[in-house]
Amino acid sequence: MPTVALSASFVRQAQCPPDRKKTDYFDAGQRGFMLEVRCSGGKTFYQRYTDDRGRERQYKIGSADVLTLDQARRKARQIVAEALLGADPQQKRRELRAVPQLKDFVAERYLPYVQTYKNSWQTDETVLRIHILPKLGALALDEIKTDAISDLINGMRADGYAAGTMNRVIVILRYIYNLARKWKTPGGENNPASGLSAGPEVQRNRFLAEWEAENLVRAIHADENQTAARSIMLLLLTGARRNEITFAKWDYIDWKNKTLLVPKSKSGRPRVIALNQSAMALLTATPRIDGNEYIFPSEVTGKPSASLFFPWARIRERAGLDDVRLHDLRHSFASFLVNRGVSLYVVQGLLGHLHARTTQRYAHLTQETLSGAADLIQHVVAFPGADAAGHGGASRSSATPDRGR
């Protein structure tokens, strides 16, 4: 370990003896400061120091190809000063290196955790993959600030995303940081999503008219991806939730009793979906793929499609239903049945709702149904001359009651 007067020219010319892998040249003018020269030609500045427990440490400053000698000296003096004041110059570096990137924390901690209990974890995965990770995934947890999340939300707003979708992004990020703090993950001490909101969500219910449903069925039959199209058709025929159909397996079908098992529904309980004759015909006509247990696997991955986003976008555009969401098929299923006189109690069972008030939000009565129901009261109570009024109005003499009686 030779000691030399390190200079810029020495740094440029220094070489490692051919019989060694590396040589450390210590600076004569600054204790502990050295230049490591390797047989490969690489050169790196280091500073040695003694920590507050009397142990000798070595701090890697950086490559001589990047840092000048003066820059390396200044950093070396800073390291020695921190050590003299009782701080460990290596500690901050270790802490920074221990902070995971968001994408790694999601893959290694968050998703494995939520998969153990959260029925909608696939939705979280989709939101993360499509909206969050492309923008923030490469950043360490402590590098993501509130402004970065606000910029992400503003970009989504400019792209026309609904408040509900943007709020879901914020909720997932807030939960990620809450878990990071709970698990004492480095970099997760502060929650940059805390207090953020994309605004109130509009409770929007869209119900298909019968002619719209007919257009939709034609568009479904015309789509190029018939695997996805059949799954969408089954949603319309059964009122099931998206994941209940996209993750359905052949073994879940009870052909005799005409039901489809959902092992774990949104409520956390198993339920069965009643299959009508059209649904049974659709499933019978759906080809099976050898070695694949899923009824509607993705043509690309062979696994369930998490969102059906692209085929649904094509189908609803072809049908002229740009404002209809995939979940609106469930609303419409309930509406069609209610308007044909099926009780809310039965519709509740078909939808798998635990509470009737949830079903009431899905039930939509058309004006024709309301008018028809209103006409029924005439069988009990009728105003004199109502029949004539229905044909242009009653005469004064026939419509005026006899006040003398």
Secondary structure, 3 states (H helix, E strand, C coil): CCEECCCHHHHHHCCCCCCCCEEEEEECCCCCEEEEEECCCCEEEEEEEECCCCCEEEEEEEECCCCCHHHHHHHHHHHHHHHHCCCCHHHHHHHHHHCCEHHHHHHHHHHHHHCCCCCCHHHHHHHHHHHHHHHHCCCEHHHCCHHHHHHHHHHHHHCCCCHHHHHHHHHHHHHHHHHHHHCCCCCCCCCCCCCCCCCCCCCCCCCCCHHHHHHHHHHHHHCCCHHHHHHHHHHHHHCCCHHHHHCCEHHHEECCCCEEEECCCCCCCCEEEECCHHHHHHHHHCCCCCCCCECCECCCCCCECCCCHHHHHHHHHHCCCCCCCCCHHHHHHHHHHHCCCCCHHHHHHHHCCCCHHHHHHHCCCCHHHHHHHHHHHHHCCCCCCHHHHCCCCCCHHHHCCCCCC
